[in-house]
Amino acid sequence: MDFQALLDQLPNCPGPNVLPIVESPIGFRYVAHGLPEFVGPDLTLSTEIDQPPTPRIMIISAAGAVGKSTLAKEIAARKQSPIWDLARALAARIPDAAEQVRRKSRLRE
């Protein structure tokens, strides 16, 4: 699957004007702009889990130093969706970061 095909499958978020988020130390935020020089990679969906028809959360997994964070930021910018930077959440050493994100975004398991 190419990058554009992935974007076409994902819903657009109403964005920060409708769903405001205050940037926090746990890494939950919006990305204002993508990179003009970004070239989307070819992607493979995991076969280890069932893919929901309308995903609400996306997990990007790959080896180190291959551009996962850049890809996530680009998707977030183009879809006007919030992003949760787990590296920032772990660096903040907040044990209940996932619960705080669920409360802020009003998502429930």
Buried (B, 14 or more C-beta within 10 A) or exposed (E): EEBEEBBEEBEEBEEBEEBEBEEBEBBBBBBEEBEEEBEBBEEEEEEEEEEEEEEEEBEEEEEEEEBBEEBBBBBBBBBBBBBBBBEBBEEEEBEEBBEBBEEBBEEEE
